[in-house]
Amino acid sequence: MTALETDVAIVGVGSVGSMASWQLASRGLRVIGIDRFSIPGPFSGYAGESRVFRKVYAEGGHYTPILQRSQGLWRELEKISGTQLLDTTGAVTIFDEHNPRLASLIAAGKDHGLDYELLRGDEARAKYPDHVIRENDVAIFDPEGGYLKSEKAVTAALVEAKRLGAQFLGNRKAHAVETYGDRYIVRTDQEEIVASRVILSQGTGAGAVCKELGVHLSILPQVLTWFPAVDPSVFCREGLPVFLRRAEEDERSDKARLYGFPSADGWTVKVAGSVYMDEVESMEKPLSWDPEYLEPILRWVREFLPGLIPDPVRVALCADGYTPDETGLLGTVPGMDGIVAAAGFSGHGFKMASALGAIAADLVLDGATATDVSFMNPARFLGPDSKFTSLPLS
């Protein structure tokens, strides 16, 4: 079997792995990235054209330093690649005033001195005429929000990493990583890679690693839809923000989350929501979707977005790996100081992927990072004495 040597091996070259490859190569390290799919690939979590970027974050202000770092890195990658990756349209979140997430969203803005605007009633309707805003709704505008061109961003990072000398090996399966003297060996079905350091960023393929770290990774495919606009000029006009909608969670729990983007093609609008298919074991084979999964999105579009024709002209699937607390695993594996786990970002990792990749690079090289990610400690589900000398990767 072929044996290769490198400074850092990256297992999983998707959203985070691509960014870590770029960061490490830019720091002068030899990098080999491997993936079970092609690189870039059609089945990764970044599929589907775009992802929302927000600074005022309902999931909590502890993410703000990561978002701030990611914003700067997205701009840096834009300069390197010569292409726009982060479109700052602003982002408007429409909440039912009783939604418990409203308080955490406002706190995230206040505690970190972020700009935001809060509107109600006729004032909100005047500013956002494309949306149905009810009497109990509150609209919060984040001027630094927008959307990332996810597939283009991953490709830009890979192109730059390769220019700097990184090597990528796609369409192979990694079986295990083991201690190998003072280094590590990654065993695949085609070669063995000996490296001083290893990043495990397998996305939806990280189930075996997560199991060893004491947590189940749920792989949930999500349905993405594109709707034609009644008047295309409305949804492609300058200044139209990304939108998110969170209704009061009641017996219609599927109404909890809806989000969408300004038109990217001049006539359709991408709209998605908290609509997930049943958990699957793997994304290694293409999945089919049932029309029943479209029903909640069609209902939302009819109710909240009257400017769209409520029949999608395009449907696609992506998938993310979810942990029980919907918080990623990012940090050093106990007992294996040169191994960093970066997985389970639970559907909200791409906006931060540039920073997550840079943080993984920090950790794998220095064992520490200036960006606080302690809340993502991958050992939090383990006992205090847990230590590893090897990990299964499939």
Secondary structure, DSSP 8 states (H G I E B T S, - for coil): -EEEEEEEEEE--SHHHHHHHHHHHHTT--EEEE-SS-SS-TTSTT-SS-EEE-SS-TT-GGGHHHHHHHHHHHHHHHHHHTS--EE---EEEEEETT-THHHHHHHHHHHTT---EEEEHHHHHHH-TTS---TTEEEEEETT-EEE-HHHHHHHHHHHHHHTT-EEE-S--EEEEEEETTEEEEEESSEEEEEEEEEE--GGG-HHHHHHTT---EEEEEEEEEEEBSSHHHHTSTT--EEEEE---SS-GGGS-EEE---SSSSEEEEEEEEE---BS-SSS-----GGGGHHHHHHHHHH-TTB-SS-SEEEEEEEEE-TTS--EEEEETTEEEEEEEE--TT--GGGHHHHHHHHHHHHHHS--SS--GGG-TTTTS-TT---SEEE--
